[in-house]
Amino acid sequence: MDFLVNLDVDDLERAVDFYSAVFGLRVGRRLGSFAVELLGGPAPIYLLLKEAGTPVSPTENTQLRSYERHWTPLHLDFVVEDIDATLRNAIAHGARLEQPATSHAWGRLALLADPFGHGLCLIQFLGRGYDELG
């Protein structure tokens, strides 16, 4: 089984710049003027152009898209080699720091929001990573 990651954004070029510059992803293909496929991670990320203020689904028209910071029970974790360098780069490209890097038995973790309000984490594994917990 494969899976795809889809992120709604209100500015495709800004999103391509952010995810390419911070995580080294590259454009695989452009799907018309409404989507860009980013490659270079374990699953493709599709950036989908969705205007702010539009309904979140065809059947849900009371909730509208907003690219302010929003909560969702789903977020992306990016495993990186150098959390400090990636954190600086992410902030320089518009991410908002929500929790500085903290140290744990398994590694280091920082919490951010991308420029489109999506929460994400940076993880730098140390030692045996999560196996340090077992």
C-alpha positions in Angstrom: 0.0 0.0 0.0 1.1 3.5 -0.7 -0.2 6.7 0.8 0.0 10.4 -0.3 0.2 13.5 1.8 -2.1 16.4 0.8 -1.7 19.9 2.2 -4.1 22.7 1.4 -2.3 26.0 0.8 -3.4 29.4 -0.4 -0.2 30.2 -2.3 1.4 27.3 -4.3 4.7 29.0 -5.1 5.3 30.1 -1.5 4.5 26.5 -0.4 6.9 25.0 -2.9 9.6 27.4 -1.8 9.0 26.6 1.9 9.0 22.8 1.6 11.8 22.7 -1.0 14.1 25.1 0.9 13.5 23.7 4.4 13.3 19.9 3.6 15.1 19.5 0.3 11.9 18.3 -1.5 11.8 18.9 -5.3 8.9 19.4 -7.7 8.0 16.1 -9.3 5.3 17.6 -11.5 2.7 20.3 -11.6 -0.9 19.3 -12.0 -2.4 22.3 -13.8 -2.6 25.5 -11.8 -4.1 23.8 -8.7 -1.5 21.3 -7.4 2.2 20.6 -7.2 3.7 17.2 -6.4 6.8 17.3 -4.1 9.2 14.4 -4.1 12.2 13.4 -2.0 10.6 12.0 1.2 9.1 8.6 1.9 5.8 9.7 0.4 4.9 12.3 -2.1 3.5 15.6 -0.7 0.8 17.2 -2.9 0.3 21.0 -2.3 -3.3 21.8 -3.2 -4.3 25.3 -4.0 -7.4 26.1 -2.0 -8.4 29.7 -1.4 -8.9 31.0 2.1 -12.6 31.5 2.9 -13.8 28.6 0.8 -15.8 25.7 2.4 -13.7 22.8 3.7 -15.8 20.3 1.8 -18.8 20.1 -0.5 -21.0 19.0 2.3 -19.6 21.3 5.1 -20.3 24.9 4.3 -20.3 26.3 7.9 -16.6 25.8 8.3 -14.3 27.8 6.0 -10.7 27.4 5.2 -8.3 29.6 7.1 -4.6 29.7 7.0 -4.2 31.1 10.4 -2.7 28.6 12.9 -5.3 25.8 13.2 -5.4 22.6 15.2 -5.9 19.2 13.6 -5.4 15.8 15.1 -3.0 15.0 12.2 0.4 16.6 11.6 3.7 15.7 9.8 6.9 14.8 11.6 10.1 15.5 9.6 13.1 13.5 10.7 16.2 15.6 10.1 19.9 15.2 10.6 20.5 18.6 12.2 17.5 20.0 14.1 19.1 23.3 14.9 20.0 24.1 11.3 16.6 22.9 10.0 14.9 25.0 12.7 16.8 28.2 11.7 16.0 27.5 8.0 12.3 26.8 8.6 11.9 30.1 10.6 13.8 32.0 8.0 11.3 30.7 5.4 8.2 31.7 7.4 7.6 28.9 9.9 6.5 29.9 13.4 8.3 28.3 16.4 5.8 26.9 18.9 8.3 25.0 21.1 12.1 25.2 20.9 14.0 21.9 20.5 13.8 19.8 23.7 15.9 16.8 24.5 14.5 13.3 25.2 16.0 9.8 25.7 15.4 9.1 22.0 16.4 12.4 20.5 15.3 16.0 20.1 12.0 17.5 19.1 10.8 21.0 18.0 7.2 22.1 17.3 6.4 24.5 14.5 3.6 25.8 12.3 4.3 26.2 8.6 3.4 29.5 6.8 -0.1 28.0 6.1 -1.0 27.2 9.7 -0.3 23.5 9.6 1.4 22.1 12.7 4.6 20.1 12.1 7.4 18.6 14.2 11.1 18.4 13.6 12.7 15.2 15.0 16.4 14.4 15.3 16.9 10.9 16.5 19.9 10.2 18.7 21.3 6.8 19.7 18.8 4.1 18.8 16.0 6.6 18.3 12.6 5.4 19.7 14.3 2.0 20.5 15.8 3.8 23.5 12.3 3.7 25.1 12.1 -0.1 24.9 
